[in-house]
Amino acid sequence: MHTPVTIVGAGLGGLVLARVLHVHGIPATVYEAEASPTARSQGGMLDIHADSGQPALEAAGLTAGFRALVLEGREATRILDRDGNVLFDEPDDGTGTRPEVQRGELRRLLIESLPDGTVRWGHKVAGVRSLGEGRHEVAFADGTTVAIGLLVGADGAWSRVRPLLSDATPEYTGSSYVETYLFDGDTRHPAAAKAVGGGALMALAPGQGILAHRESGGTLHTYVALTRPREWFAAIDFTDAAAATARIAREFDGWAPELTALITDSDTAPVLRTLNTLPVGHRWDRVPGVTLVGDAAHLAPPNGEGANLAMQDGAELATALATHPGDAEAALAEYEQAMFPRAARAAADGGELYELMFGDDAPHGMVAMFTGAG
Ligand SMILES: Cc1cc2nc3c(=O)[nH]c(=O)nc-3n(C[C@H](O)[C@H](O)[C@H](O)COP(=O)(O)OP(=O)(O)OC[C@H]3O[C@@H](n4cnc5c(N)ncnc54)[C@H](O)[C@@H]3O)c2cc1C
């Protein structure tokens, strides 16, 4: 009764989709460009939300496995100004509702929950085309092709499946992150570790900030946020780690040294993460036999929602397919009708959050939000 599902992309969205399909006995194949599960470091902590990521993992039957990955104490949040003054400090007292896990570990949990061979590693999709009547041809970078029925693009920002549905392409948000890591913070970088505290640190000013998180093993993982034109970043040679670090650090001249240490003392070369977005409210008319989940559908600037929404999309699409056996079109329509407004709302909220974090009133807007004064 159930059509096998072909998924492009083994990120959190595609993997949750495949897993929830498997729970319902629906076969799925995931084509992933990366050569193996460990081909790329998956760095970063994710807080898993009670209304999106957590129910998705529940639908995947993986709540216990997910809970075992939660890093205790990491829900602590503090907001500092550029001088290092602590304006807001909320410890993790164990009553928080947004447990933190390492993205790589969550991804591994999902991969290991799938039957062997579900994910076809090293299969970079070069393009897709419609064969009519809801069927598609997927072409891989190595020149091979497969003809398939139901197709789901879970292939992130630069989706190769999206053109079947929409002409939209991601545009630069006006801001980028530069990523650094300080390892073994408590012993090797104690002042920076103390500033970060037990969980997340936001040191904010108009147009820029330092966002750091304490990961496992005392690793201090930082995104240095800068609202600057794309050309400004293009003028920095990120292959010269020392010069790039110095250039980024210069934007934080006069900031407290325990904060700038998160840039200048990095144990890794700084990595530029350009932030792009699809239009808020991106949607499409129903096209037989194909849809999108996660960033492929609704890429937005990082606002703590993207991975959660991707997992929710995957779980809801799989559940819709399971409840409409033999009628994939009804399932896709049901999924999209709920997903479009949900994604639009999250993107709009994310825009407001960004304004609070890096707008003219920073850091006070965020403090007011956390204290309920704003
Ligand atoms: C710097 C930064 C920080 C973030 N922090 C957070 C956070 O704290 N919390 C949160 O919820 N979200 C966060 N996000 C957003 C989150 O990372 C994304 O929304 C989420 O990863 C989307 O999941 P996805 O499965 O849709 O896509 P992705 O995670 O992008 O996965 C797509 C997969 O498809 C594969 N792929 C791509 N192209 C092809 C192809 N042509 N052929 C085959 N495979 C392909 C990729 O290799 C990848 O494995 C952050 C984003 C950024 C950039």
PDBQT file of the ligand as one rigid body, heavy atoms in Angstrom, charges set to zero:
ROOT
HETATM    1  C1  LIG A 401      25.938  28.629  12.380  1.00  0.00    +0.000 C 
HETATM    2  C2  LIG A 401      24.608  27.965  12.575  1.00  0.00    +0.000 A 
HETATM    3  C3  LIG A 401      24.133  27.674  13.843  1.00  0.00    +0.000 A 
HETATM    4  C4  LIG A 401      22.891  27.045  14.032  1.00  0.00    +0.000 A 
HETATM    5  N1  LIG A 401      22.443  26.781  15.294  1.00  0.00    +0.000 NA
HETATM    6  C5  LIG A 401      21.238  26.173  15.464  1.00  0.00    +0.000 A 
HETATM    7  C6  LIG A 401      20.741  25.882  16.776  1.00  0.00    +0.000 A 
HETATM    8  O1  LIG A 401      21.385  26.169  17.785  1.00  0.00    +0.000 OA
HETATM    9  N2  LIG A 401      19.522  25.268  16.879  1.00  0.00    +0.000 N 
HETATM   10  C7  LIG A 401      18.786  24.922  15.784  1.00  0.00    +0.000 A 
HETATM   11  O2  LIG A 401      17.677  24.361  15.951  1.00  0.00    +0.000 OA
HETATM   12  N3  LIG A 401      19.219  25.203  14.544  1.00  0.00    +0.000 NA
HETATM   13  C8  LIG A 401      20.426  25.811  14.357  1.00  0.00    +0.000 A 
HETATM   14  N4  LIG A 401      20.862  26.093  13.103  1.00  0.00    +0.000 N 
HETATM   15  C9  LIG A 401      20.020  25.736  11.958  1.00  0.00    +0.000 C 
HETATM   16  C10 LIG A 401      20.160  24.259  11.641  1.00  0.00    +0.000 C 
HETATM   17  O3  LIG A 401      21.533  23.945  11.498  1.00  0.00    +0.000 OA
HETATM   18  C11 LIG A 401      19.424  23.893  10.362  1.00  0.00    +0.000 C 
HETATM   19  O4  LIG A 401      18.168  24.510  10.331  1.00  0.00    +0.000 OA
HETATM   20  C12 LIG A 401      19.264  22.379  10.254  1.00  0.00    +0.000 C 
HETATM   21  O5  LIG A 401      20.520  21.764  10.183  1.00  0.00    +0.000 OA
HETATM   22  C13 LIG A 401      18.420  22.002   9.052  1.00  0.00    +0.000 C 
HETATM   23  O6  LIG A 401      18.390  20.593   8.947  1.00  0.00    +0.000 OA
HETATM   24  P1  LIG A 401      18.151  19.925   7.538  1.00  0.00    +0.000 P 
HETATM   25  O7  LIG A 401      18.129  18.452   7.801  1.00  0.00    +0.000 OA
HETATM   26  O8  LIG A 401      17.005  20.563   6.868  1.00  0.00    +0.000 OA
HETATM   27  O9  LIG A 401      19.406  20.328   6.650  1.00  0.00    +0.000 OA
HETATM   28  P2  LIG A 401      20.960  20.095   6.861  1.00  0.00    +0.000 P 
HETATM   29  O10 LIG A 401      21.314  19.928   8.285  1.00  0.00    +0.000 OA
HETATM   30  O11 LIG A 401      21.639  21.173   6.081  1.00  0.00    +0.000 OA
HETATM   31  O12 LIG A 401      21.237  18.689   6.143  1.00  0.00    +0.000 OA
HETATM   32  C14 LIG A 401      21.210  18.572   4.749  1.00  0.00    +0.000 C 
HETATM   33  C15 LIG A 401      21.944  17.296   4.347  1.00  0.00    +0.000 C 
HETATM   34  O13 LIG A 401      21.832  17.148   2.932  1.00  0.00    +0.000 OA
HETATM   35  C16 LIG A 401      23.092  16.847   2.387  1.00  0.00    +0.000 C 
HETATM   36  N5  LIG A 401      23.102  17.354   1.017  1.00  0.00    +0.000 N 
HETATM   37  C17 LIG A 401      23.150  18.647   0.628  1.00  0.00    +0.000 A 
HETATM   38  N6  LIG A 401      23.157  18.736  -0.705  1.00  0.00    +0.000 NA
HETATM   39  C18 LIG A 401      23.112  17.460  -1.173  1.00  0.00    +0.000 A 
HETATM   40  C19 LIG A 401      23.110  16.895  -2.475  1.00  0.00    +0.000 A 
HETATM   41  N7  LIG A 401      23.159  17.678  -3.580  1.00  0.00    +0.000 N 
HETATM   42  N8  LIG A 401      23.065  15.543  -2.607  1.00  0.00    +0.000 NA
HETATM   43  C20 LIG A 401      22.989  14.744  -1.492  1.00  0.00    +0.000 A 
HETATM   44  N9  LIG A 401      23.015  15.227  -0.242  1.00  0.00    +0.000 NA
HETATM   45  C21 LIG A 401      23.068  16.577  -0.093  1.00  0.00    +0.000 A 
HETATM   46  C22 LIG A 401      24.075  17.542   3.302  1.00  0.00    +0.000 C 
HETATM   47  O14 LIG A 401      25.376  16.972   3.204  1.00  0.00    +0.000 OA
HETATM   48  C23 LIG A 401      23.435  17.337   4.665  1.00  0.00    +0.000 C 
HETATM   49  O15 LIG A 401      23.830  16.131   5.259  1.00  0.00    +0.000 OA
HETATM   50  C24 LIG A 401      22.105  26.715  12.898  1.00  0.00    +0.000 A 
HETATM   51  C25 LIG A 401      22.569  27.003  11.611  1.00  0.00    +0.000 A 
HETATM   52  C26 LIG A 401      23.812  27.627  11.452  1.00  0.00    +0.000 A 
HETATM   53  C27 LIG A 401      24.297  27.950  10.045  1.00  0.00    +0.000 C 
ENDROOT
TORSDOF 0
